[in-house]
Amino acid sequence: MNLKNIKTLWLIIIPLSLISVGILLFIFSFSAKPEITPQSVSARQSEAEYEAQGKTATLGTKNVILEGESKKVARVVDGDTVEIEGGQTVRYIGIDTPETVHPQKTVECFGREASNKNRELAEGKFVQLEKDVSETDKYGRLLRYVYADGLFINEILVKEGFAYASSYPPDVKYQDLLNSAQEEARSQNRGLWAGCQEGKSDTSQNQEGCVIKGNISFSTGEKIYHMPGQEYYDKTAIDESNGERWFCTEDEALKAGWRKSKK
């Protein structure tokens, strides 16, 4: 075979070899693709659902996009407190439920019902946590608004009569909403408003007609009084069982150790 024929042969062999290698690579890549099964599709859908979980919620009549932390609730402590995975305790902002675990108080009316409702709404679920102003209270508990399954749990507990709206400035972002939810629950005699005769102290004045509100900050323990017409007056509820009280005069409040609210 002469040189010319050898060159011609190589010109044929090389392209054929390249084509063969390409075919083999194509066959290998095709066979290496994972089989698409209903199970694998379902797994991807579950992942997507997990990623989307807790991203939106309904507040009052509005749908909002949440940007807070997402945590799993390990257990419910009582009606307004939960423990998340890792051991951190979370206290719901803007509400107060009857006591069930307070070391110095007996179980209060509708306390067990409130705890059970909170358990139904939050326990074992991934919840979205939203901060207001304060990070923690004086007991080291996280102060948060809490959402699960697209529901604003703080609001639901008040609206269905398992909790009172109770503000502790400066954490008052949703207090108007919570106050409205309380008015609805009270007007409809829901939950504790129907089942508990004593209820909370009136939010406008005490039995003696004194209108100055002596509030105790839940986060710092500071004693602050609010005068009618001040910014936080209508948003502040007085819980006398927690040491808060009404005053008839500013002088009386000052002598008792309270200071005037700055707003």
C-alpha positions in Angstrom: 0.0 0.0 0.0 1.5 3.3 -1.0 1.7 6.5 1.0 -1.3 8.1 -0.8 -3.6 5.1 0.1 -2.5 5.2 3.7 -3.3 8.9 4.0 -6.7 8.3 2.4 -7.4 5.4 4.9 -6.6 7.6 7.9 -8.9 10.3 6.6 -11.7 7.8 6.7 -10.8 6.1 10.0 -10.4 9.3 12.1 -13.9 10.8 11.4 -15.5 7.3 11.9 -13.7 7.0 15.3 -14.9 10.4 16.4 -18.4 9.6 15.4 -18.3 6.3 17.3 -17.0 8.0 20.4 -19.8 10.6 20.2 -22.4 7.9 19.9 -21.1 6.0 22.9 -21.0 9.2 25.0 -24.6 10.0 24.0 -25.7 6.5 24.9 -23.9 6.6 28.3 -25.3 10.0 29.3 -28.8 9.0 28.4 -28.6 5.8 30.4 -27.2 7.7 33.4 -30.2 10.0 33.7 -32.3 9.3 36.8 -35.6 7.7 36.2 -38.5 10.1 36.7 -41.0 8.4 38.9 -44.1 9.6 40.7 -42.2 9.3 43.9 -39.4 11.6 42.7 -41.9 14.2 41.5 -43.7 14.0 44.8 -40.4 14.6 46.7 -39.7 17.7 44.6 -43.2 19.0 45.2 -42.8 18.4 49.0 -39.5 20.4 48.9 -41.2 23.2 47.1 -44.0 23.2 49.6 -41.5 23.3 52.5 -39.7 26.2 50.9 -42.9 28.1 50.5 -44.2 27.3 53.9 -44.8 30.3 56.2 -44.0 32.9 53.5 -47.4 34.5 53.5 -50.1 35.1 56.1 -53.4 36.9 56.5 -53.5 39.8 58.9 -57.1 41.0 59.4 -58.3 41.3 55.8 -54.8 41.7 54.2 -52.5 39.1 52.7 -48.9 39.9 53.6 -45.5 38.4 52.7 -43.5 37.4 55.7 -39.7 37.9 56.1 -39.1 36.7 59.6 -37.4 33.7 61.1 -38.8 30.2 60.5 -38.6 27.7 63.4 -40.3 24.5 64.5 -42.4 24.6 67.7 -41.1 21.8 70.0 -43.9 22.3 72.6 -46.5 24.7 73.8 -45.9 26.1 77.3 -49.3 27.8 77.7 -51.7 30.0 75.7 -49.3 32.7 74.7 -45.9 31.0 75.0 -44.1 28.3 73.1 -40.7 26.6 73.0 -39.0 26.2 69.7 -36.4 23.6 68.7 -33.1 24.5 70.3 -34.8 25.3 73.6 -35.5 29.0 73.1 -38.9 30.2 74.6 -41.0 32.6 72.6 -43.6 34.9 74.2 -46.3 36.2 71.8 -46.4 40.0 71.5 -49.5 42.0 72.1 -51.7 39.4 73.8 -52.2 37.8 77.2 -53.9 34.5 78.0 -55.2 33.3 81.4 -52.5 31.6 83.5 -52.0 27.9 83.7 -48.3 27.5 84.7 -47.6 30.6 86.8 -45.9 29.5 90.1 -47.8 31.9 92.2 -51.2 31.7 90.6 -53.9 29.1 90.3 -55.1 28.0 86.9 -57.3 30.9 85.7 -60.6 30.7 83.9 -60.2 29.6 80.3 -56.5 29.0 80.8 -56.5 25.3 79.7 -58.7 26.1 76.7 -56.2 28.8 75.6 -53.3 26.4 76.0 -55.1 23.7 74.0 -56.0 26.2 71.2 -52.4 27.3 71.0 -51.3 23.7 70.9 -53.7 23.1 68.0 -52.4 26.2 66.1 -48.6 25.8 66.7 -47.3 22.6 68.3 -45.1 20.6 66.0 -45.4 23.1 63.1 -42.9 25.3 61.4 -43.8 28.9 62.3 -42.7 32.3 61.1 -41.5 34.7 63.8 -41.7 38.4 63.4 -39.9 40.8 65.7 -41.3 44.3 66.7 -38.9 46.5 68.6 -37.8 44.4 71.6 -35.7 41.3 71.2 -36.5 39.6 74.5 -38.3 40.3 77.8 -36.8 40.4 81.3 -37.1 36.6 81.5 -35.0 36.1 78.3 -37.9 35.0 76.2 -38.0 36.0 72.5 -40.8 38.5 71.9 -42.4 37.7 68.6 -45.5 37.8 66.4 -46.1 34.2 65.3 -47.6 32.8 62.1 -48.4 29.2 61.1 -50.3 27.8 58.1 -50.9 31.3 56.8 -52.6 32.4 60.1 -51.5 35.2 62.5 -51.7 33.2 65.7 -51.6 36.2 68.0 -54.7 37.6 66.3 -56.6 34.3 66.1 -56.2 33.7 69.8 -57.7 37.1 70.6 -60.4 37.0 67.9 -61.7 33.6 69.0 -61.8 34.6 72.6 -58.8 32.7 74.0 -56.6 35.8 74.8 -56.8 39.4 75.7 -55.2 42.2 73.6 -52.5 43.6 75.9 -49.9 46.1 74.8 -46.5 46.8 76.2 -44.9 49.7 74.4 -42.8 50.0 72.4 -44.0 46.7 70.8 -47.3 47.9 69.5 -47.0 47.4 65.7 -50.3 45.4 65.5 -52.0 46.6 68.6 -54.9 48.3 66.7 -55.5 45.1 64.8 -55.5 43.1 68.1 -57.7 45.6 69.8 -60.2 45.3 67.0 -60.1 41.5 67.3 -60.8 41.8 71.0 -63.8 44.0 70.4 -65.2 41.5 67.9 -64.7 38.6 70.4 -66.3 40.5 73.2 -69.3 41.7 71.2 -69.9 38.1 70.0 -69.3 36.6 73.5 -66.7 34.3 72.3 -64.5 32.1 74.5 -63.5 33.7 77.8 -65.9 36.6 77.3 -68.8 34.2 77.6 -67.2 31.6 80.0 -65.5 33.9 82.5 -67.5 36.3 84.5 -64.6 38.4 86.0 -62.8 39.2 82.8 -60.2 42.0 82.7 -60.3 45.5 84.1 -62.1 48.0 82.0 -59.8 49.7 79.5 -61.1 53.2 80.0 -61.3 53.6 83.8 -61.4 51.7 87.1 -64.3 51.4 89.4 -63.4 54.7 91.2 -63.4 56.6 87.9 -59.6 57.1 87.8 -58.3 57.2 84.2 -54.5 57.3 84.4 -53.1 53.9 83.3 -50.1 52.6 85.3 -48.5 50.1 83.0 -45.5 47.8 83.7 -43.2 47.2 80.7 -43.2 43.4 79.9 -39.7 43.6 78.5 -37.9 45.8 81.0 -40.2 45.8 84.1 -40.2 49.7 84.1 -43.3 51.3 85.5 -44.8 53.9 83.1 -48.1 55.7 83.4 -50.2 56.9 80.4 -52.4 60.0 80.4 -55.6 60.2 78.3 -54.7 61.7 74.9 -51.2 60.3 74.9 -50.1 58.2 71.9 -50.1 54.8 73.7 -53.0 55.5 76.0 -55.7 53.7 74.0 -53.4 50.9 73.1 -52.5 50.1 76.7 -54.6 47.5 78.7 -54.2 47.3 82.5 -53.8 43.9 84.1 -54.1 44.4 87.9 -53.1 40.8 88.5 -49.6 41.6 87.2 -49.1 44.6 89.4 -50.4 47.2 87.0 -52.9 49.8 88.4 -55.0 52.9 87.8 -54.2 56.3 89.2 -56.5 59.3 89.9 -53.7 61.9 89.7 -50.2 62.2 88.3 -48.9 63.0 91.7 -50.3 59.7 93.0 -48.6 57.9 90.1 -45.2 59.6 90.7 -45.2 58.9 94.4 -45.9 55.2 93.7 -42.8 55.0 91.5 -44.3 55.3 88.0 -42.9 57.7 85.4 -44.9 59.5 82.7 -44.8 58.0 79.2 -42.8 60.1 76.7 -45.5 59.8 74.1 
